[in-house]
Amino acid sequence: MSDVVLHAARSDRSEEFATALGPDFEKQPNRIWDRARSVGEVEAELRRLRESMEERRQEVERVRARTTGLIETRFDDAVKQVFGQIAEELPTILAELDADLERVVIAYLRANEVPHTVTRQVSRKTLRIPPTVHLPAPLSEGLTVAIGQAKRLEDGESLHMAHPLVLAALDEARTAGSGSFSVRFRLTKNAPAALRNRSGARGRLALTRVSYRGFEREDRLAATAVFEDAEVLRPAAAALELVRMPCEDITPPAPALVLTPADLDEVVDEELFFDQTQATQAEGDAFEKAIDQLDQYMEDRLLVLRRAREDTSVRLRDAEEKRSAALGADARAKTEGLLRQLEAELEELDANVERLIARDDDDYGKWKTHAHKRRYEPPQAERLFDLEFVIA
């Protein structure tokens, strides 16, 4: 959200802001003292400086008020919109997470013949497990967990992703759920039409985890289901819904599927290619934004250097005037030394400006290389399992 404000500030008013702030305020009284030939001149110059400072102070206040207005309108409205959307979507997302946790844990308990009871309250469910030898310690001592809203929870603890019961279920699923299987899916009443229309069909299914580590770190589950008539299950979300359906192990049905694992692998590669194409578009937008911000960072640095160069040029002209008005060899030698110093500073500033214009800068090169690396970081695909299936 800060980019919204910063982008608005980088309009034609940004130079006004830099001018209002101005460089080297603290050096101006010293210049007045060096140039003045009497106390009256010092007082007059200080009065003019005070008036100038007052004008600049007013300009700073005006720009500050404008920036505050931007924050209160664009920034504040955007934040309110984002948090309003989060508040609207969060209950549904949390309910889906609770349902997934419950499904994983209950399946684990049933697979290991662990006795358990589930009771429903208004805003949550309570899962009770008596002491049992079928669970690892300390879960074998028995436990009570709440699934759902944890507010005013008095009995047991809330079920969450890091809970030992969930970790045990995931570990068991990874151990026993890898490899190849033959299963029968039993469709529930909530199954999508794409699955209900295929009742009795056979095929092969692969579940793949695709890890993206570009500008956005993301792990996606890609389910690919192909029927024995070589038709791919569409939409892709329907294949994920098929994985969620209750299933049971079966012996491979006869006759054997004409669709081979190699055929499935070919379709999976095609699906992952399409998924990567969609992700590449989003990564491309993020890359362009990152490069734009990097270029703006360089322009901001150039603005600072140019302001510093302008100030140094003014100091150089003042020093030349003092040299011309200097009386005596000592005073002239002193101003000559100052002139050489200012000329060296000006040359250095000019060199830095040229270097930044040419983008010959270590920071710029480092961050640009980093952006390109993130942009073209290839995704990592891991096959979790594949199976032959029949839809009951």
C-alpha positions as CSV (number, residue, x, y, z in Angstrom):
1,M,0.0,0.0,0.0
2,S,2.9,2.4,0.5
3,D,3.5,2.1,-3.3
4,V,0.2,3.8,-3.8
5,V,1.3,6.9,-1.8
6,L,4.9,6.8,-3.2
7,H,3.7,6.6,-6.8
8,A,1.3,9.6,-6.3
9,A,4.2,11.6,-4.7
10,R,6.4,10.9,-7.8
11,S,4.3,13.3,-9.9
12,D,5.3,16.8,-11.0
13,R,5.1,17.8,-7.3
14,S,8.0,15.7,-6.2
15,E,10.5,18.3,-7.3
16,E,8.6,20.9,-5.3
17,F,9.0,18.7,-2.3
18,A,12.8,18.3,-2.8
19,T,13.1,22.1,-3.4
20,A,11.1,22.8,-0.2
21,L,13.3,20.6,1.9
22,G,16.5,21.9,0.2
23,P,20.0,20.8,1.0
24,D,22.4,22.1,3.6
25,F,20.2,24.5,5.6
26,E,22.7,24.5,8.4
27,K,25.5,25.8,6.1
28,Q,23.7,29.0,5.1
29,P,24.4,31.0,8.3
30,N,28.1,30.2,7.9
31,R,28.0,31.5,4.3
32,I,26.3,34.7,5.5
33,W,29.0,35.2,8.1
34,D,31.8,34.6,5.7
35,R,30.4,37.0,3.0
36,A,29.2,39.8,5.3
37,R,31.4,42.8,5.8
38,S,29.5,44.3,8.8
39,V,27.1,43.4,11.5
40,G,24.3,45.2,9.6
41,E,24.9,43.0,6.6
42,V,24.7,39.9,8.8
43,E,21.4,41.1,10.3
44,A,19.9,41.9,6.9
45,E,21.0,38.5,5.4
46,L,19.6,36.7,8.5
47,R,16.3,38.4,8.0
48,R,16.2,37.4,4.4
49,L,17.1,33.8,5.4
50,R,14.3,33.8,8.0
51,E,11.8,34.9,5.4
52,S,13.1,32.3,2.9
53,M,12.9,29.6,5.6
54,E,9.3,30.6,6.4
55,E,8.4,30.3,2.7
56,R,10.0,26.9,2.6
57,R,8.4,25.8,5.9
58,Q,5.0,26.7,4.4
59,E,5.8,24.7,1.3
60,V,6.8,21.7,3.4
61,E,3.6,22.0,5.4
62,R,1.6,22.2,2.2
63,V,3.2,19.1,0.8
64,R,2.9,17.3,4.1
65,A,-0.8,18.1,4.2
66,R,-1.2,16.9,0.6
67,T,0.6,13.6,1.5
68,T,-1.5,13.2,4.6
69,G,-4.6,13.6,2.4
70,L,-3.3,10.9,0.0
71,I,-2.8,8.5,2.9
72,E,-6.3,9.3,4.3
73,T,-8.0,8.8,1.0
74,R,-6.2,6.4,-1.3
75,F,-4.2,4.4,1.2
76,D,-6.9,4.3,3.9
77,D,-9.6,3.4,1.4
78,A,-7.5,0.7,-0.1
79,V,-6.7,-0.8,3.3
80,K,-10.3,-0.7,4.3
81,Q,-11.3,-2.4,1.1
82,V,-8.7,-5.2,1.6
83,F,-9.6,-5.8,5.3
84,G,-13.3,-5.7,4.4
85,Q,-12.7,-8.4,1.9
86,I,-10.7,-10.4,4.3
87,A,-13.4,-10.1,7.0
88,E,-16.0,-11.2,4.5
89,E,-14.0,-14.2,3.2
90,L,-12.3,-15.3,6.4
91,P,-15.2,-17.3,8.0
92,T,-15.7,-19.4,4.9
93,I,-11.9,-20.0,4.5
94,L,-11.6,-21.0,8.2
95,A,-14.6,-23.3,7.9
96,E,-13.0,-25.0,4.9
97,L,-9.7,-25.4,6.8
98,D,-11.5,-26.9,9.8
99,A,-13.4,-29.3,7.4
100,D,-10.1,-30.4,5.8
101,L,-8.4,-30.9,9.2
102,E,-11.4,-33.0,10.4
103,R,-11.4,-35.1,7.2
104,V,-7.6,-35.8,7.5
105,V,-7.8,-36.7,11.2
106,I,-10.9,-38.8,11.0
107,A,-9.6,-40.8,8.1
108,Y,-6.4,-41.4,10.0
109,L,-8.3,-42.6,13.1
110,R,-10.5,-44.9,11.0
111,A,-7.5,-46.3,9.0
112,N,-5.8,-47.2,12.3
113,E,-9.1,-48.5,14.0
114,V,-8.8,-45.9,16.7
115,P,-12.1,-45.5,18.7
116,H,-13.4,-41.9,18.8
117,T,-16.5,-39.9,19.1
118,V,-17.5,-36.6,17.6
119,T,-20.1,-34.3,19.1
120,R,-21.4,-31.2,17.5
121,Q,-22.0,-27.8,19.3
122,V,-23.2,-24.6,17.8
123,S,-19.9,-23.2,16.5
124,R,-17.6,-26.3,16.7
125,K,-17.2,-30.0,17.0
126,T,-15.5,-31.9,19.8
127,L,-13.4,-34.9,19.0
128,R,-12.7,-37.3,22.0
129,I,-10.2,-40.1,21.8
130,P,-9.9,-42.5,24.7
131,P,-6.5,-44.0,25.7
132,T,-5.4,-46.4,23.0
133,V,-2.4,-48.4,21.9
134,H,-3.0,-47.5,18.2
135,L,-1.6,-44.0,18.5
136,P,1.9,-42.9,19.2
137,A,2.8,-41.3,22.6
138,P,1.7,-38.9,24.0
139,L,-1.5,-39.3,21.9
140,S,-1.9,-42.8,23.2
141,E,-2.9,-41.4,26.6
142,G,-6.2,-40.0,25.1
143,L,-7.1,-36.5,24.2
144,T,-10.0,-34.1,23.5
145,V,-9.8,-31.5,20.7
146,A,-12.1,-28.9,19.4
147,I,-12.7,-28.5,15.6
148,G,-13.9,-25.1,14.7
149,Q,-14.2,-21.9,16.8
150,A,-11.9,-21.9,19.8
151,K,-13.5,-18.9,21.5
152,R,-14.4,-19.7,25.2
153,L,-13.0,-23.2,24.8
154,E,-13.0,-24.9,28.2
155,D,-12.6,-28.6,27.4
156,G,-9.5,-29.7,25.5
157,E,-7.6,-27.7,22.9
158,S,-8.2,-26.5,19.4
159,L,-7.2,-28.6,16.4
160,H,-4.7,-26.8,14.2
161,M,-2.0,-27.5,11.5
162,A,0.8,-28.0,14.1
163,H,-1.2,-30.2,16.5
164,P,0.5,-33.5,17.2
165,L,-2.6,-35.4,16.0
166,V,-2.6,-33.6,12.6
167,L,1.2,-34.1,12.3
168,A,0.8,-37.8,13.0
169,A,-2.0,-38.1,10.4
170,L,0.1,-36.3,7.8
171,D,3.1,-38.5,8.5
172,E,1.1,-41.7,8.2
173,A,-0.5,-40.4,5.0
174,R,2.9,-39.6,3.4
175,T,4.2,-43.0,4.4
176,A,1.2,-45.1,3.4
177,G,-0.2,-42.9,0.7
178,S,2.7,-42.8,-1.8
179,G,3.1,-45.1,-4.8
180,S,0.4,-46.6,-7.1
181,F,-3.0,-47.8,-6.1
182,S,-6.3,-49.1,-7.4
183,V,-9.3,-47.5,-5.8
184,R,-13.1,-47.1,-6.2
185,F,-14.4,-43.6,-5.6
186,R,-17.9,-43.3,-4.1
187,L,-19.5,-40.0,-5.1
188,T,-21.3,-38.0,-2.5
189,K,-24.4,-36.0,-3.1
190,N,-22.2,-32.8,-3.4
191,A,-20.1,-34.3,-6.2
192,P,-19.9,-32.0,-9.3
193,A,-21.8,-32.8,-12.4
194,A,-18.6,-33.6,-14.3
195,L,-18.1,-36.6,-11.9
196,R,-21.7,-37.7,-11.7
197,N,-21.8,-37.9,-15.5
198,R,-18.9,-40.3,-15.4
199,S,-20.4,-42.8,-13.0
200,G,-18.9,-46.3,-13.7
201,A,-16.0,-44.9,-15.8
202,R,-12.4,-46.0,-15.3
203,G,-9.2,-44.2,-15.6
204,R,-5.9,-43.1,-14.1
205,L,-5.2,-40.2,-11.8
206,A,-2.0,-38.4,-10.7
207,L,-1.7,-35.9,-7.9
208,T,1.3,-33.5,-8.3
209,R,2.6,-30.8,-6.0
210,V,4.0,-27.9,-8.0
211,S,6.2,-25.5,-6.0
212,Y,6.8,-21.9,-7.3
213,R,9.6,-19.9,-5.7
214,G,9.5,-16.7,-7.8
215,F,8.0,-13.4,-6.7
216,E,5.2,-15.3,-5.0
217,R,6.1,-18.4,-3.0
218,E,3.3,-20.9,-3.7
219,D,2.6,-24.6,-3.6
220,R,-0.2,-25.9,-5.9
221,L,-1.8,-29.3,-5.9
222,A,-2.5,-30.4,-9.5
223,A,-4.8,-33.4,-9.9
224,T,-4.9,-34.9,-13.4
225,A,-7.5,-37.6,-14.3
226,V,-7.7,-39.3,-17.6
227,F,-10.4,-41.8,-18.5
228,E,-9.8,-44.9,-20.5
229,D,-11.3,-43.3,-23.6
230,A,-8.3,-40.8,-23.3
231,E,-10.6,-37.9,-22.4
232,V,-9.1,-35.6,-19.7
233,L,-11.4,-34.8,-16.8
234,R,-12.5,-31.1,-17.1
235,P,-12.5,-28.7,-15.4
236,A,-9.3,-29.3,-13.5
237,A,-11.1,-28.5,-10.2
238,A,-13.2,-31.6,-10.8
239,A,-10.1,-33.8,-10.6
240,L,-9.3,-32.3,-7.2
241,E,-12.9,-32.9,-6.1
242,L,-12.5,-36.6,-7.2
243,V,-9.5,-36.9,-4.9
244,R,-11.7,-35.6,-2.0
245,M,-14.4,-38.3,-2.6
246,P,-14.5,-41.3,-0.2
247,C,-12.6,-44.2,-1.7
248,E,-11.6,-47.8,-1.0
249,D,-8.9,-50.1,-2.2
250,I,-9.8,-52.6,-4.8
251,T,-7.9,-55.2,-6.9
252,P,-7.1,-54.0,-10.4
253,P,-10.2,-54.7,-12.4
254,A,-10.1,-56.9,-15.5
255,P,-9.6,-56.3,-18.3
256,A,-6.6,-54.1,-17.7
257,L,-6.7,-50.5,-18.6
258,V,-5.6,-49.7,-22.1
259,L,-4.5,-46.3,-20.8
260,T,-0.9,-46.8,-19.6
261,P,1.1,-44.9,-16.9
262,A,3.2,-43.4,-19.7
263,D,0.0,-42.0,-21.3
264,L,-0.9,-40.4,-17.9
265,D,2.6,-38.9,-17.6
266,E,2.2,-37.2,-21.0
267,V,-1.1,-35.6,-20.0
268,V,0.3,-34.6,-16.6
269,D,3.2,-32.8,-18.4
270,E,0.8,-31.0,-20.6
271,E,-1.4,-29.9,-17.6
272,L,1.7,-28.7,-15.7
273,F,2.8,-26.7,-18.8
274,F,-0.6,-24.9,-18.9
275,D,-0.5,-24.3,-15.2
276,Q,3.0,-22.8,-15.5
277,T,1.9,-20.6,-18.4
278,Q,-0.8,-19.0,-16.1
279,A,1.7,-18.6,-13.3
280,T,4.3,-17.1,-15.7
281,Q,1.8,-14.3,-16.6
282,A,1.4,-13.3,-13.0
283,E,5.2,-13.6,-12.5
284,G,5.7,-11.4,-15.5
285,D,3.5,-8.7,-14.1
286,A,5.4,-8.8,-10.7
287,F,8.7,-8.7,-12.6
288,E,7.7,-5.6,-14.5
289,K,6.6,-3.9,-11.3
290,A,9.8,-4.8,-9.6
291,I,11.9,-3.3,-12.5
292,D,9.8,-0.2,-12.5
293,Q,10.3,0.3,-8.8
294,L,14.1,-0.3,-9.2
295,D,14.2,2.3,-12.0
296,Q,12.3,4.8,-9.9
297,Y,14.7,4.1,-7.0
298,M,17.6,5.1,-9.4
299,E,15.7,8.2,-10.5
300,D,15.2,9.2,-6.8
301,R,18.9,8.8,-6.2
302,L,19.6,11.0,-9.3
303,L,17.3,13.6,-8.0
304,V,19.2,13.8,-4.7
305,L,22.6,14.0,-6.6
306,R,21.4,16.7,-8.9
307,R,20.2,18.7,-5.9
308,A,23.5,18.2,-4.2
309,R,25.3,19.2,-7.5
310,E,23.2,22.4,-7.7
311,D,24.1,23.3,-4.1
312,T,27.8,22.6,-4.7
313,S,27.7,24.8,-7.8
314,V,26.2,27.7,-5.8
315,R,28.9,27.2,-3.2
316,L,31.6,27.2,-5.9
317,R,30.3,30.5,-7.3
318,D,30.3,32.0,-3.9
319,A,33.9,30.8,-3.4
320,E,34.9,32.3,-6.7
321,E,33.4,35.6,-5.6
322,K,35.2,35.5,-2.3
323,R,38.5,34.8,-4.1
324,S,38.0,37.8,-6.3
325,A,37.3,40.0,-3.3
326,A,40.0,38.5,-1.1
327,L,42.6,40.9,0.3
328,G,46.0,39.5,1.0
329,A,47.8,36.3,0.1
330,D,46.5,34.3,3.1
331,A,42.9,35.0,2.4
332,R,43.4,34.2,-1.3
333,A,45.2,30.9,-0.5
334,K,42.3,29.9,1.8
335,T,39.7,30.5,-0.9
336,E,41.9,28.7,-3.4
337,G,41.9,25.6,-1.2
338,L,38.1,25.8,-0.8
339,L,37.7,26.1,-4.6
340,R,39.8,23.1,-5.3
341,Q,37.7,21.1,-2.8
342,L,34.4,22.2,-4.3
343,E,35.7,21.5,-7.8
344,A,36.6,18.0,-6.8
345,E,33.2,17.5,-5.2
346,L,31.5,18.7,-8.3
347,E,33.5,16.4,-10.5
348,E,32.7,13.5,-8.2
349,L,29.0,14.4,-8.3
350,D,29.0,14.6,-12.1
351,A,30.7,11.2,-12.3
352,N,28.1,9.7,-10.0
353,V,25.3,11.2,-12.0
354,E,26.6,9.8,-15.3
355,R,27.2,6.4,-13.6
356,L,23.6,6.3,-12.4
357,I,22.2,7.4,-15.8
358,A,24.1,4.6,-17.4
359,R,22.8,2.3,-14.6
360,D,26.4,1.4,-13.8
361,D,25.7,0.9,-10.1
362,D,26.4,-2.1,-7.9
363,D,23.1,-2.0,-6.0
364,Y,21.1,-1.6,-9.2
365,G,23.0,-4.6,-10.8
366,K,22.5,-6.7,-7.7
367,W,18.8,-6.1,-7.4
368,K,18.2,-6.4,-11.2
369,T,20.0,-9.8,-11.2
370,H,17.9,-10.8,-8.2
371,A,14.7,-9.8,-10.0
372,H,15.6,-11.8,-13.1
373,K,16.5,-14.8,-11.0
374,R,13.1,-14.8,-9.3
375,R,11.4,-14.1,-12.6
376,Y,12.8,-17.2,-14.2
377,E,13.0,-19.6,-11.2
378,P,11.7,-22.8,-12.6
379,P,8.9,-24.6,-10.7
380,Q,9.6,-27.9,-9.0
381,A,7.1,-30.7,-9.6
382,E,6.8,-33.6,-7.2
383,R,4.5,-36.6,-8.0
384,L,2.7,-37.5,-4.7
385,F,0.9,-40.6,-6.0
386,D,-0.9,-42.1,-9.0
387,L,-3.7,-44.6,-9.2
388,E,-6.1,-46.5,-11.3
389,F,-9.7,-45.6,-10.4
390,V,-13.3,-46.5,-11.0
391,I,-16.1,-44.2,-10.2
392,A,-19.0,-46.0,-8.4
